[in-house]
Amino acid sequence: MAQAAKQDLSARGAPRRLRGAELRLVGMPIGGIGCGQLYLGGDGRLWLWDVDNRTAPAAIHDLHFTRPQIPSSPFEHGFAVRIGEQPAKWLDARGFPDVAFTGRPPLAEVDYPGSEVRIRLRACSPFIPTEIDDSSYPAVFLDYAITNTSQSTVEVEVGGFLENPVCLGSRHTRPLRLSAEDFTTGSAAGVQFAAAEGSAGNPMRPDLLLEDWEKPDYTGWSVTGDAFGAGPVRTLDRPGYQGEAGAFGMRMVDSHASAPGTDAGARDSATGRLRSAPFRIERNYLRFRVSGGGFPGTCCLNVLVDGRIVGSATGSFSDRLADRVLYLGPWQGRDAVVEIVDDETGPWGHIGVDQLVLTDHASQQPLAELPDHGSAALAILGADQVRTCPAAASWNSPEDVLDPAPGPPGVDGISRRTAGTACASVTLQPGEQRTVRFVLAWFFPVPDREGLAFLEHSRELLRHCASRFADAKAVIAHLDGAQEHLLERTSSWIRTWYEDSTLPHWLLERVAANTTTLSTSTCYRFSDGRFYGWEGAYCCAGTCTHVWHYAHALAHLFPAVERDIRERVDLGIGFHAATGQLSMRGEADRTPAVDGQAGTILRIYREHQMSADPGWLPRVWPRTRRAAEYLIGSDAEPDGVLDGAQPNTQDATWFGRNSWLSGLYLAALRAAAAMASEVGDDGFGQRCRELADRGAEIVVRDLFNGEYFVHELDPAHPGSVNTNRGCFADQLLGQSWAAQLGLPRVLPEAETRSALRSIWRHNFVPRPLEYREHSPIDGGRIFYDDDVPALIMCTWPRGGGDEAGENWSTSYFNEAWHGIEYQVAAHLIAEGMLAEGLAIARSVHDRYDPLRRNPYNEIECGDHYARSMASFGVYTSLLGFEHHGPRGHLGFAPEITPENFAAAFTTAEGWGLYRQQRTGSERSSTVELRHGRLDLNTLALDTTSAEPRARLDGEEVPVIADPERPLLTFPDRITLIAGQTLRVQL
């Protein structure tokens, strides 16, 4: 991979601007943190509306990597424009084929070029690092900046419409009435959408069994394709890997179990359809059970009346049947058919169905407790001429949106649709620019409590918005009053991160793309302030310690949130007082993970560093010490090397000595020693240091093969998963963590650099799919392409692949996990191997090229996978960043263009821009604080100075240089507040 390292990836470059085919798969998350998920598409349209807690649009494993999602929406919406006397046009690719997209998360800009008027959409939700509440609004600002480029005065009308999105799922399961009302509040004028109970005559007649499948053939059904076989399958004959079906009887429909083929892929590739004989709808509901993939339209059960689908349901990526009900009240007395569809050919391309019953007895949960019940609103802020229509008769054309004819204010929820509009007019003189500001807000306070049933107090869970607002209109009223404050600070962060930096644009965009994970269905904020995260969207519960400890972004952007997770969950809900063990997944799974245990101890030290409160560490120290003692208890001698069972993020329990897990243990000991020293627990600190020193000696002596670190097998556990003689990508994770925290070395520099070079040489594979064909390991998910390099998890340059164990998880060794790629890249940079580190990070960026897949969705076991937020560690490594809030310490040692460097930085209580010049005539460092505050005692730099001079806003402040290292001390502790600049001349 020498050629990849020779690329000039450190060049500043330019922001990526997408056009044409590059726009097709773009979906940038733009909502508030923990508020669900909403994408902005490449032409400005919104898609993947997962803000209302409906059945999860989950993708597990590599499904959306190999087959990226195509933009779609469960309801209609859009924006339109009319310029002067010209015909109205849609404000998207339909009306502007030359539209262009620039993504600078948390902001996206969409340009609509024109001969007379130029329009630019700027879309974002407020995002202000260190201010979590100001970054967690269930709302999006959509600013249309309109510039008159002609020589004449022109009038421009801009309008938006939104179909009522309330109770999107529930309207198919119970009678509802959809409604909308216009409103004004402050400078805002708009439309709010709601839903209420409808009136349905329900005589509670006895159930009618439509089909129970307890027969060997499909009598009464027509069959096409080969997926469904000759008849319903016996549940006992389903493949074992599908697990328990949960069927009522002995048989069911299962287009996987009945399909031809000997493996899961072949079975899922089969397609087919089942269609019932016509039947009369004589009850209000159809109740049934369904399993399989969640693919609306292509893998689903449909009810059709007169050839039109009036109800549809899918599985939710599970092979256990789940109850579903479809409301059919409006079609009582009509003839219908049921169609079971399997047109999917990829992973999870199958459907299971059991027991179809016509019934009047559908459970009726109170409306206010339905996850998809709430409100939504579309409004315009601060415009002079605003027109609203809460119920338009039609919205099929741009003219319908700009000149709506009124429709009925309330409609039946299942048989009718309704939409509201908001429009504004502006008159522009030649050269003048005006902005029409829309706000889209949502309020769906009840999360999917069933899907989160493993959490404490799950039956009372509410989203964070419920503690602040009453409905969507209240969100808009608040934003109307706070918009200037919020958007100015958001713009300041964007300017600091992108425009004022000297770092490469591609890198800034890639790191920021992963921070949008916080604004996806991976993450929640609840009304009690708790932050919760899946591993990936709806995949793998419990803010999992062994995945989330890789993810550095949240700790640097919103450090108070991570402190709360450590204290509330890891050292609270998930803490085992008797042993010090930390639950791997909080209350969701109370078993241990040795890497998660060590990683959480390291995170506690990081959270202390990213705090301004010197009292936080003493408060959590007793339990932190117990957590460290638990690790020491897993070290039988103890000698600083782990023995016995080592459960970990590879979804297996490893045995035998290895540098990955023991290295993390050593790093945790270093962190525990540092914390012990700070709280005055000197005896325990000394014990940890001695163990770490001893362990490092043993790991090098016994596990270093002269090139890299290997895994020593445990003869007492033959067949357990292991990397034996393989070169494992995570073998140096402990030292990588130590570099992030400024800890003493875990492993010696010479052996570390040798092992890093080996990982680079053996694991960074130029054609990974080709490598896979010849790998000694079978299987594995696909997170790479054939023509872009990837860092393979484990390679076998000295053989041993056939000895890697008998567990299914060995297939992981063929994979590339982006979070691990980023941590290796960050470590390479920290050890001075800049070109190699950048090349690995760039390879992930290239795999998410918009022509290949959505550049804003890095996938592992689920969409928007949390581990990818390890990319922020690449960023801090490039800065050579150091911070210790309680000590008032800040430090920078840039690894890239140090002669002329500038980059954003975050601290415990604020953020700003660091600049430095290192030329013959200029040696200066500047700390410009742009938000919050910063207490400063010491400043570490990359060069020494005999006579430094420091000025705070032009006023000289005392400063002392350390004669032995590049460290400056301010004897009179200084405090910077937003807007102040410290300049040091060296």
N, C-alpha and C positions, 0 to 999 in steps of 0.2 A: 504493500500500500504506500510505497514511497511517493508515487506520483500524486496521490491524494493530498499528502502533506505538503507538496510543493505549491498547491494552489494558493493564490493570495486571498485568503479568506478574511484577512484583517482589514481589507480596504473598506472605506466608509460606504461606498455605493450610494444607491438612491432608494427611496421607498418603492416597494413593489406595487405596480399599478396594473390591475387585471382588466382584460377586455375579452370580448368574443367568447370562445369556447372555455376560456379560463374561469368564466363566471358560473358555469353550470352547476358545480357542486359546492360552491361557497356557502357556508352557514356559520356566521360569526355570532357566538352568544353575546347578547347585549343587555340582558336584564340585570337586576340587582343581585348581590351576593345572597345565596340561599333562598331565592325567590322563585325557583323553578327554572325553566329553560325556554328561551325564545331566540331564534336565529334571525339575523339579517342576511338575506341572500345577496348575490352578486349584483343584481340590478335594483336593489332597494326593497324588494318584496320581503315580507316576513314569513317564516316557516318554522316547522317543528314546534308548534305551540304546546309546550308541556308546562303550563303555568297553573293548571287547574286540577292536578292530582288524579288524573284519569289513569286507566290501566297503563302501566309503564310501557313506553316505546323502547324497551330494552334491546340491546344487542350484546350478547355475551360472546366470549372468545374472539375470533377474528372476523366475524360476519361482516361488519361494516368496513373493515379494511379491505377485504377481498371484493366486496360488492358495495361500494359507497352508496349512501342514501341519496335519492333524488328529491329535490325540494317538493314538498307537498303541504297542504294545509287542510285541517278538518272543517274549515268554513271559509267563506269568501271574505276578502278584504282588499283594500288597495287605495291608491291615491291617483288623482287626475289633475290635469292642468289645462287651462285655456288661455292662450296668449292673444290679446286683442280680439280680432274677428276670426281668427283661425279656428278650425275645428278642434274640439277638445281631444286630448290624448291621455293615455295612461302614463303615469310617472314610473315607468319601468321599461324593460326591453321591448315590450310591445309598442310603445310609443316612441322610444329612443333606442334604436338598434345599436348606436355607437356608445352606449352607456359604459362607464368605467368605474372600477371599484378600487379603493385604497383602504386597506385594513391596518389600523394602528390601535389595537386593543388598549383601552376599552372603547375607543372611538372608531367608527367606520365612516368613510366619505364616499359618496356615490355621485358622479358627475353626469349630468344630462346636457350635452352640448346642443346649441341651437344657433341659428343665424341672427336672430334678434335678441333673444334672451338666453342667458346661461343660468342653469339651476344646479345647485350643489346641495345634496342631502348630507347633513352631519347627524349621525345617530349614536346615542350612548345613553347609559344610565349613569348617574353620578358615581364616581370612583375616586376616593380620596384616601390614599394609604394612611394608616394609623387611625382612621375614623370609620369604624365598622358600621355604625348606625347610618352615617351619611352615605354609605356605599351599599346599602341594603334596601333600596326602595323597589317595590314591585311595579316598576314603571320604566318607560323609555321616552327620552326626548327625541323628537324627529324634527330637526330644524331644516327647512327648505330655504336656503339663501338664494335669492333671485336677483340677477344682475341684468340691467338693460344695456346691451352692447350696441344698440342701434342709435340712430341720430334723431329718433322721434320719441315722444312720450307714449308709453304703452301701459295698458291695464292688464294685469295678470290675475287669474283666479286659480286658487289651489284648494282642492277638497279631498277629504278622505272618507272612506266608508268602512263599516265593520258589521258583519253579521253578528247577531246576538250569540256570544260564545258560552253563555251560562248553562250549566247542566247538559253539556254536550253528550255525555254518556247516559246520565240519569233520565233524560227525556225519552230514551228508548226503553226504559224499565218501569215508568210510572207516568200517570197523566200530569202534565205540567202546562202552565201558561207562561209564555215568554212576553216580556214587556220592556219598554224603554221610556225614558223621560229626558227632556233637555234640562239643562241647569246652567246657572251662572254663579260663580264664586270668585270674588276679587276681579282679576283681569281675565279669568278663564271662562270660556263658554263651550259647552259640549253636550254629549249624550252619555247617559249611564244606562247599562243593560242589566236586567235582573230576570228572575224566574220565580214563580209561585205555584202552589198546589193547584192543579186543575180539578175539574169536577168530572168524575167518572162513575157511572152507574155500575155497581159491582155487587151482584146478587149472591156471590159466594156459592156458586154451583159446584157440584162434585167435579174432581179432576177427570180429564179424558186422556188416557194413555195413547199417544200417537205412535210411538215406537220404543221398544225396549231392547232390540237387537238380540234377544235370546233365541236365536235360530241360526242354522249353519249357512244360510244363503241370504241374498238381498231381495227376497220376494217382496213385491210392492215398490221396488226402487229400480231405476234405470242406472246402469253403470257404464262409464266411459273411462278409457285409460287403464293403466295396470297398477296404480298405487293402492287401490282398495281391495285387490284380490277377488276371490270368488264369494266371500261372505265375511260377516263379522268375525273378529279374531277372539279366541279364548284368551282371557287376561293372563292365564298361566303360561301361555305360549309366547308372550311378548319377550323381546330380548331383555336379558337381565339388567343391562345398563340403563333401561328406561325406568327402573324402579317400580314401586307400587303404584297401580293405576288409580285406585280409589273408585272403582266402578261399583254399581249397585248389584249387578248380577255376575254371570260367568263370562259374558261376551260384551264386546263394544266395537265401535268403528275405530280403526287406527291405521292411517295410511302409511305409517312407518313399518309397523309390525307385519302388515299384510303385503307389503311391497316386495318385489323380487330383489335379490341381491344378498351378499354374504357379509357386508359391512355397512356401517351407518351411512357412509357417503352414498353408496349405491342405492340404498333404500330411500334416502331423502331425494335422490334425483328422479325418482318415479313420480308421475303426475296422474291425475284422474279426477273424476267428479261422480258424486252420487246425487240423484234427483228423485224426490219422492213422488208418489202419485198425488194428484190434487186432493185437497181436503178442505172442509169448511171451517173457517175460524169461528168457533162457538164459545170462546172464553177470552178474557182480556189479555192473557199473557201466554207466552211459550216459555216453559222452563226446561233446561237441559244442562248437561255438563260438557265441558270442552277442555282440551289440552292441546299441546303442540306449539308451533311457532306463532308469533304475533305479526301477521302480514295481512293487514286489511286489504280486501279485494282479491288477493291471490292465494290465501290459505285461511279459509274462514267458513262459517256457517251463515247462509243467507236465507231470509224468508222473502218470497216474491209474491206480489199480487199483480195480476195483469202484466206479468213480465218485468215489473219494476221492483227493485229491492226496497223493502220497507223496514227491514231490520237486519243487523249483521253483527257477528261476534267472532273473536279470534281467541286462540290460546295466549299465554303470556310467557312463552319460552320455558315451559315446564311440561313434563310428561305425566304430572299428576292432574287428574280432572278437577276442574273448579266449577262451581255453580254459576250459571248465567240465566238471565231472564230478559225477554224482549216484550215490550208493551205493544199489543196489537189491537187495542180497543177501537181505534177509528175504523178498522177494517172488519169488525165483526159482521158475520153473515156473508162475507166474501170468500171466494175460493182462493187458495194459496198453495204454494209448494215450498218445500225445504230443499235447498241445494247445499251440499257439502263439497267445498272446492279445495283441491290441492294442485295449484299450478306452480308451486315453488320447487326449485331444483337444487338449492344450496342447503347449507346447514340449517337445521330446524325447519326444513321444508316438508312438514307433515302436520296432520291434524287428527285429534282424537275426539270422538263424540259418544255420549252415552245418554240414554233415556230421555226422549222427547215427550213432554207432557203439556197439554193445554190446561190452563188453570186460572182461577180467579184468586188464588191464594199466594200472591207474591208478597214477600216481606217488605214492609214499608217503614224503613228507617226515617226518623224525623228529618225533614228537609234541611234544616240548619246543620245537621251532622253529616250530610253528604259531602264527600271530598270535592266534587265538581260544582257545588253550589256556592254562590257568592255574587260578585258583581264585576263588571268591567266598564271602562269608560274611555272615550276618545274626546279630546278637547283641544282647543286652540287658545294659547296664552297671549294676551297683550295686543291683539289685532284690533284695528278700528272697525272693520266691516266683517262681521262673522254671521253666518247663517247656519242654523242647525235644523235637522229634521230627524226626530227620534225614530220614525218608522217610514221608510221610503217604500213606494209601491214597486219599484224596480231598481236594480243596480247592475244591470248587464252591460252598460256602456259608460264611458266617461261623462257623457251628457247627463245620464241618469244621476250621477254623483253630484255634478255641479248644479243641476237644475232638477232636484228630486220632486216627484209627485208624491204627496202624502199617501201612506197606506194605513192599514188598521193598527192602532197602538198596541194591541195585545193579540197574540195568535196561539193556537194550539201548538204545543211544543214538538209534537212528532210529525204532524202532517203539513205544517206550514213553517216557513222561514221568515225572518224579519231582519232588517238592517237599518242602522242609523248613519247619518252623514253630518259632517262639520266642514264648512267651507269659509274661505276668507278671500277678499279682493284687495289688491294693492295697486296703486298707480305710481309708475316709476318714470322719472325724468331720464334723459340720456345719461348713461354712466352711473346712475344711481343703483344702490343695492338695498334691498329690504329682506328681512327674514320672517317667514311665517313659521311659528313654533307650535307644533303639535305635541301633545303628551298622550301616550297610551298607558293606561294604568289597569291593574287587575287586583282583585281581592278575593282569594280563595283560601280562607284561613284554616280549614280542616285538612291536614295531610292524609295520605293513605294510611290510616291507622292499622289496618290489617297487615299491610306490607311492612309496617314498622312495629309489629306487635311485640317484638323482642325487647323494645326499649322500655325503660321504666316509665310508669304512668302513661302508657301508650294510649289508653282509652280517653285521656284528656288532652292529648297532644294538640297544640295549635301552632301555626307558623308565627314567626316573629311579627309579621304585619298586624296580627290580631291584637298585640299589646300596644299598638300605636294608632291604629285607624279603625273606623267603623265600616267603611266601604271604599270602593274605588274612587268615588267622588271626593272623599276626604283625603285620599292620597294626592289627588290633583290640587285640592285647595292648599295643602301643605307645600307642595312643590311650587305652586304659584307664588307663595310668599318667600320661598327660600331659593328660587331658581338662580338668581345672580350669584349668591354665595356658593352654591353647589357647583354650578357650571364653571365659574371662574377658577375654582380650585381644581376641578377636573381638568380643565384646559391647561392649568399650570403644570400639573403632573405630566400630561401628555407632551407638553413642550419640553419639560425637563428630561423626560425619558428618551424622546426621539430627536427633537430638533436641536437641543443644546449639547447632545452627546457627540463624541467622536467615534463611538463604537460602530461596527458594521450594522447597517440597517437590517440585513437578513437575520442577524443574531438577536437584535432588539425585538423584531417581529416574532421570532420563534419563541423566545422566553415569554413575551407578553401573551402570545397565543395560548400558552399553557396556564397563565393566570386566569383566563376566562373559564377554566374548570370550576372556579368558585361560583360562577354564575350559571351553572348547569344543574341538571337533576342529580349529579353526584353529591351535591352539598345542600344542607338544610341549616336554617337558623330557626329555633323554636322560641315560643313566647317567653320562656323562662331564661332566655339568653344562651341556651346550649347550642353549640355548633355540632353538627353530626355529618359524617361523610361516609358514603359507600366507597368501595375501591374504585369502581367505575359506575356509570349511571345505572342504578338499581341492581348492582352486581356486588355481592359479597359484603356482608354486614359489618357494622360496628366500629367505624373509624379505625380500621385495623392497624395495630401497631407495626406489624412487619411490612406493610405497604406505605403507610403514611410517614414513617420515619425517613423515607427518601425525599419527601416533598418539602423543599425548603421555602417555597414561595409564600405561603400563608404566614409563616413565622416572621418574615422580613417585611411583609406588607401590612399585616394586622397582628402585631405581636401579642396584644392583649387577648385575642381569641385563642391563640395557642396556649398561653398561660392558663386560661380557663379550662381548656381541654385537659391539660396535664393535671390540674388540681381537682376538677370536677369528675373526670372520667378515669384517667389512668391511675391516679393516686386516691380516687374516691370510689366511684361505682365499681371499677374493675380491680380494686386493690384487695389482696388476700392478706389480712392483718397477721394471721398466724405464721405465714411463710415469707411475705414480701413479694410473692409472685404477682405480676401484673397480667390481667386477663388480656388475651390476644385481641378480643373484639368487645371490650367493655362488658355489658351485661348480655350481649348476644352470644358470646362464646367465651367461657371463663377458663378455658385451657391455656397453657403457656405457649409462647413462641420465643425461643432464645434470642433470635435477632431482634424481635420486637421489644423484648425486655431491655436488651443492651441499647437499642436505638432510642428508647424512651428515656433512659438515664441520660444519654447524650442530649436529647431534646430538652430535658429539664435544665441542663446547664446552658443550652442555647437560649431558652426562654428567660433564664436569669440574666444572661448577657443583654438580651433585647428588652430589658425592663429598666425603668428608672427607679424602681422601688427596692431599696436595700432590704426591706423586710420580707419580701416574697420568698427568697431562698430559705431563710431560717424557718419560715412557716412550713414549707414543704420538706425540709431536710429530714426529719425523722422517718418519714415513709420512703423518701428517696434512698436513705441509707439502708433501710430494710430491703428495698428493691435490689440494691447492689449486693447485699449479703445473700440474697437468693441466688444471684449469679455465682457468687463465690462458693455457695453450697453445691452448685452444679459442677464444681471443680474438685474432684475427689481428694487430691493430695493435700491441700491445693498447691498448684505450681504455676498458675496463670494460663493454663490450657484446659479447655472444656473436655469433660469426659461424659460418657453415657449418652442418653437420649437428647437430641438437639432438634426439636420441631422448628420449622422455619417457613419462609415465604415461598419455598419451592413445593409447598403442599405435601411435604413428607417429613418424616422424622429421620434425621441423619445420625449416624454413629461414626466414631473414629475422629481422630484429630485433624483439623483443617484450619487454614489461615483465615478463611472467610468468617466463620462464627467465633473462633477464638480471637481473631483480630478485632472483631466488634466488642468482645468481652474485654480485651485489653484497652480499647478506646474508652469503654464505659468505666473501667477502673481509673484511667487517667482523668476522666471528667469527675468521677466521684472524689478523687484525691483533691482536685482543684476546688470543688465545692466544700469538702471537709475543711480545707485550709481557710476558706472564707468565713465559715461559721464557727471556727475554733475547735473543731473535732480533730485535733492533730494526730491522735493515735490511730484513728481509722484512716486518715489520709496517708499516713506513713505506711500502714499495712497495704493499702491499695497501690501505692507507688512501688513497693517492693514486689508485690505480686506481678504488676505490669512489667517491671524490669525482668523478672525471672521468666515470665511467659514469653517475652520477646526473644530472649536467648534460646528458649526451647523451640519455638516456632522456626527460627532461622536455622538452628542446628539440625532439627529433625525433619522439617517439611520443605526446606528450600533445596531444589534439585540442581542448583547451579545456574538455573535460568528463571524459574518461577516457583511458586509454592504449590505443593500437591496435597492430596487428601490421603492420609494414612488410614487404611481400612481397619475395622474392628472385627477380629475373627469371631467374636461372640455373636455377631449379627450378620451372617452371610446373606447376601441378597438385598441388603438395605441400600438405599440410593446413595451414590457416591460419585465423586469425580476422579478418584484414584490418580492416575498419571496425567489426567487432562489439565488443560489450561483454562481455568474458570474465570469468567469476566469479573466476578465480585470478590475475587480472592483478597483484594486490598481494601475492602470497604471500610474497615476500622481506621486505617491510615487516612483514607479519604475524608472520613468524618473528623478526624483529628485536625486535618488541615483547615476544614471549615471553621473550627472553633478555636484555632490557635493553641491547641494542646501540645504538650511534649510529644515527640515522635512515638508512634506505636511500634513501627518496624523501621529498621535502619535504612538510611537513604540509598545506599548502594544496591541492596537487595530489592528495595521497593522499585527503584528505577529500572532494574533489570526485569522485574516481573511486569512492569508497565510496558516495557518494550516488547515483551513476549505477548502480552494481550494484544498490543497493536499489530504485531507481526502475524500471529496465529488466528486471532478472533475477528479482526476487522477484515471481513471477507468481501472481495470486489464483486462477486456474482453469487449472492447467497442462495438463490434457488438451485443453481448448479452445484454449489457445495452440498446442499441438502440431499441431492440425488446420490451422492457418494458417501454421505455421513454414516458412521457406524451405528448411529442412533436412529430409531424408527419414529416417524410421525412428528407431531408438533404443529402448533398453529402458525399461520403465516402472517408475519408483521413486516415483510420486506418484499421488494421486487427483485427481478433478476438483474437489472442493469444499474442499480444503485447500491453502493456498499452498505453493509450492516455489521454490527458487532454481535457475533454469535455468542450465545450464553457460555457454551463450553466446547472446545475443540480438543482433538486428541493427537497432537504432533508426535507423541511417543507411544501411541496405542493406548488401549484400555477402554475404548468405547464399548466393547462387548462385556465389560465387567462392571458397568455402571449401575447395576441393580435390577430388580424385577418389578418395580413399581411403575405404574403408568406415567408418573410424573417425570420419568427420565426423558420423555418427549420434549420437556421444556428446554433441554440442552441444545436442541436444534433451533430454538427461537431467538428472537432479538427483542428484548424488553427496553422500551425507550428510556424509562427511568434509570435503568442500569447503564445504558449507553451514556446518558447525561452525567451520571456520577463518575464514570470512568473518564469522560471528557474533562470534567471539573478537576479530577485528581491529576490527570496529565498536565493540565495548565498550572496547577499549584506546584507541581514538581519541575516546572520549567520547560515542559514539552508542549509549547503553545500550538505549533502547526498541527500536531497529531490530535490534540484536544479539539481544536476548531474543526478539523476534518470529520471527526466522529459526530459532533453536534450538527454539522452541515449535512451529513448524510441523512439524519432524521428529517431535517428541513426539506431536503430534496425528495424524500419519500412522500412527503405531504404537499408536493407540488399540486396546485389546483387542477391541473390537467389529469392528475391521477386520482385524487380524493379530496375531501374537505380539509383545507389546511388548518382548520381550527378544532379538529377532533382527533387527538392522539389516542390510539386504541390499544388496550391490552386485554384483560378479561373484562370487557365493557367499554362503552364510549367514554370519552373525557376521563381517562384513567388518571387517578390521583398521583401515581408514582411519577408521571411525566413532569410534575412540578419540581422534580429534581433539577430541571433546566435552570432554575434560579441559582443553583449552586455553581453552574458554569459562569453565570454573571458575576457572582461574588468572587469567584476565583480570578476572573479577569481584572477585577478591581483590586485584588489583594486586600480585601475588605476585612477590617477588624472593628469590633465594637464591644464595649462593656459598659452598659448604662450606669450601674451603681458606682463604678469607678470613674465615670466621666472620661472614658477612653474611646478614641476613634483612630482608625488607621487606614492608609491606602498605600499599595505598592503595585501600580498597574503593570500587567503583563503584556499589554498591547499598546503600541505607540506611546510609550511613556514620555517621549520628548514633547508631545503635544496631546494631552489627554483631557477628556471631560466626560463625566457620566453621572447619572442620578444615583443617589444613595438614600437609604432609609435607616432610621435609628429608632430607639425605644419610643420617642415621643414626637418624631417629626421626620422631615425629609428635605432634601435639597440637591444641589449640584456641586460636585467636586471638580476642580480644574487644576492642572499642573503644567508647567513649562520647564523643560530640562534641556536648554540649549546653552551654548557658550556664553551668551550675553544675558540670559534670563533663567533664573532658577527660583521659581515661585510655586506656591500651593495656595489655593483659594477654596474655602468652604463657605458656600452660599446657602443659607437656610431659607427655604421657601415656604415651609409649613411647620407649625408646632414650635418646639423648643429643643435646645441641645445644651446640656451642661458638659463642660469640657475641662478636664484636668491635664490630659496628655493627648498628644497627636503623634502617631507613628507615620513616618514617610519612608520613601525608598532611597533616600540619600541623607547623608549627615551634613551638618553645618557647624562651623566654629562660632559664628556670630549671627544667629538668626534674628530677624526683626518681625514683629507681628503687629498688625493693626486691626482693630474691630471697628468697622464703619469709619475708618480713617483715624481713629484714636489709637495711639500706641498702647500696647499692653505688654507687661513683663513676660518674657519667655526665656527658658533655660534649655540649652541643648545637652543631651547626654553625650559624653565624650566617647562612649564605647559602642553606641548603636544609634540608628536614626530615629530618635525619640525626643520630642519636645515636651517640656513641662511648663504649665502655666501656674506659677506659684499662687496667684490670686485666681482661684477657680472662676472661669468666665462662663457666661450664659448667653447663647445666641437665641433670639426669637425670630419668628418669621419676618423676612425682609432684611435681616442683617447679614453682613459678610465679614469673615475673618480672612485676612490675607497675610501669608507668611513669606518673607523674602529670605532665601537661604544663601 
